[in-house]
């Protein structure tokens, strides 16, 4: 990873921060996308302790806003000649159905559409690296996704955990379709499940849901363990040529059948293009 450029979202805490620190310690230069300036500055300070010679950088954006994601992608693309690894790690759980400034359901916009738009905006810089990797953080929660999978924004019926589970299924479907479109380009795309990790995740999901998540964290694994597969997919020579797969504990595993539905993946891709007003 010496001299490699890694862009990562959701890296101011949890597995994103741990993964960023480990990659910085291996010699990579980190470009963070954060929302909160105080946490972003703290993360940047920690990265500089791991890799003081590298010019680590942080950009700020609200990933639930399409315009913000497009802006930050443009800023990064303007400053980086190439990107070796893009890690779409940001994600959140919300207890009630809320709409973004774009009129989109917040879980869908934050957990799926932001990754789609950011990857699109950085696609030329990934290609410029010759060989590059896209790593998407998903979850075994996708196995709980029910209802009509094409009710993208939970308009018919909303439940916080169900919306989250469906967004994690979309992460896998996006990865599969992205890998298909990138075949032969030198850029790979894979998704992974980090495990149930003790992080800030779920802390702001509402009084009832956050209480349940907090209680469950007694049985969670530490962020260092959860970040292991992220770092593996971003850096290991063993993962350099694999694409379109879903990993857990460094091994490819089969997601639920719905996450392997290529027709739904194509529908999700088309809907994402329409909502974001862009075309690949």
N, C-alpha and C positions, 0 to 999 in steps of 0.2 A: 504493500500500500504506500510505499515511499513516494511522495510527490503526487499521489492520486488526489483528485478533487471529488469530494463527497458532499452532495446537497441532501439535507435531511430536515423534515418537518417534525414537529412534536418533540423537539430535542432539548427542551428546557427542564425536563424532569423525567422520571421513570426510565423505561428501557431506552427511550430515545437519547437521553442524556448519557446514560451508561454506555450505550453503543457508540455514541459520538466520541466519548472520552477514550474508549478502547481503540477506535480507528485512528484517532489523533496520536495515541501512543505508538501506533504501528507506522506512523509517518505520513498519514493522510492530512490534507488540508480540508477543514470542515467549513461549509457554508450553511448556516442555520436559517430556518424560516420560523420566526416566533411571533406571537401576538403581544405578549407582555414585555415591556422594555426592561423592567427590573430583573425579571427572571432571565431574559435574553442576555443582559449584561453579565449576570452571575454565571450563566452557562459558558459564555465566551471567556471569562476569567479562568474557569476551570479547564477549558480546552487549552488555553495558553500555558497552563501548568503542565499539561501532558505533552504538548508539542510546541514549545516556546519559539522554535524557529519558523513555524508555519504561519502564514498570514490568514488565520481564521477570521471569518466574517459572519455577521448576523444581519438579516433583513427582516423587516417587520411587516406583517399583513394579517388581516382577519380572514382566515381561510374559508369562512362561511359566505364570503362575498365574492362573486365572480370577478368583478372589476379589480378587487384587491389581489386575487390570485393571478390574474393576467398581468397586472402591474408588476408584481414581485417577480414573476417569471421573466418579464422583459428586463427588469433591472439586473437579475442574475445573468441572463443571456448576454447582456451588454458588457458585463465585467469578466465573464469567464469564456475563454476560447474553447474550452472543452469541459465536459463533465463525465467522470468515470463511473460514478454511482449516484443514483437518485433513490432515496429512501422516503417513501410516502408513509409516514408513521403516525401522523396526527389523527386523533379520533376522540370522540366524546359520547357520553350517554346522557339523555335528557328525559326527565320524568313526564313532561307534558308536550303536546304538539305546539311548536312555535315556528313562526315563519321568519325567514331572513329578509333583508332589504330587497332581495330579488323576488320575494314571494315564494320561496322554496322552503320545504320542510327542513328544519335545521340539521337533523341527523343525516339525512341524505346529502345535503349540501356540504357539510363538514367532513363526513367520513368517506364519501365516494366522489362527489363531483369535484372537490378541490384537488384530489389526486389526478383525476382525468385532465383537468385544465392545466395543472402545473406540468404534468408529463408532456402534454401537447406543446406548451410554451418552451420547454427545454429540449424537445426532440432533436433539433439540429445540433445542439451542443453535445448531446449524447452520441449522435452519429459521428461527430467530429473526433471523438475519442478513439474511434476504430473498433475497439471492443469496450462495451459498457454494460452496466447492469441497472435494472429497475427492481427495487425490492419493496413490496407492499405488505404492510402489517394487517393481517386479517385476524381471525379468531375461530376457535372451535364453536363459539357461540353461533356461527352460521348454521350449525346443525339444528338449531331451534327455530330457524326462520320458517314461518308458516304463512298461510293465507295466499293471496294472489301475488306471485312474485313480481308481476308487472304493475302492481300498485306501488310504483316507485317511491312515492312520497307519503305513503300511509294515509291517503285521503279518505278511504272507506272506513278504516278503523285504526285508531292509534293506541299503542301500548309502548311505553318507553323501551323496555327490553326487546320487544319484537322488532321495533324500528331499528334498534342497534344490531340485532341478529341479522336482519335483512341487509343492512349496510355492509356487514362483514361478508355476507354471501356475495354481494355486488363486488367487493374487493377481489374475490377469487374469479368471478366472471370477467371483470375488467382485465385481470392479469392474463387469463386465457386468450381473450380476444387481442390484447396487446401483443402477446407472444406470437400469435398467428400472423399479425400484421408486420411484425418485426423480423420474421423468419428470414435468415440469410443476410441480415444487415450488420451482424456483429453485436447487436444490442439484445440482451436477454431480459426476461421479466419473470419473476417468481413471487409467490406470496407465502406467508408463514403464520403459524400460530405460536405466540410467545409463551403460552401457559397463562394461568391466572396469577397475575403479578401484583404485589403490594406496592401500588403507586398512588398518585393523586387521582387516578381515573375514578369517575363516578362521584367525586366529592361534591360537585355542584349540580347533581342530577335531580334535586328536589328533596324535600324532607323525608319522605318514606323510602324512595329508591336509594338515596345516598346512605340512609341508615342500614338498609339491607346489604348494600355493597360493602360498607364499613365492617359489618359483622362478618361477612364472608372472607374478608382480608386476613382474618386470623389463620386461615388455611392456605394463604397465598404464598407463592415463592418470591424470593428477593429479586429486584430488578437485574442484578448481575446475571442471574440464571436465565431470566426472561430475555435478556439481550443477546444471548449466546447465538441463537440461530440467525438473528439479524446480522451480526458481525460475520458469521460464517457465510451467508449468502452474499454479503457485500465484498468479501475479501478472499475466500478460500479458492485455490486453483481447482479443487474438486467440483465447485459449483459454477465454474466459468462457462461451461458449454450447455448446461441444462436450462430449459426455458418452458414456461407455461405450467409449472408444477406448484404444488402446495406442500409446504414443509412443516414438520414438527420435530423438535430435537435433532435437527440437522438431517433428517431423513424425509424423503418424499412420501406422503401418505395420501390416500384417496379422500377427497372431500365428499360431502353428501351428493347424491346423484343430481339434485337440482343445481349444484354448483358446477356441474360438468355439462350443462345444457348449452350447446353452442348457439342454438337459435335464440335463447333468452339473452345470451351474451351479446349477440349482434343487435338485438332489440334495445338492450341497455346502452350499447355504444351509440346507436342512432339517436336515442332519447337524450343522451348526454351531449351529443353534438348540437342538437336542437336547442336545449336549454342554455347552453353556453355560447351559442351563436358562433360556432367555429366548425371547421372541417379539416379532417386529416387528409 
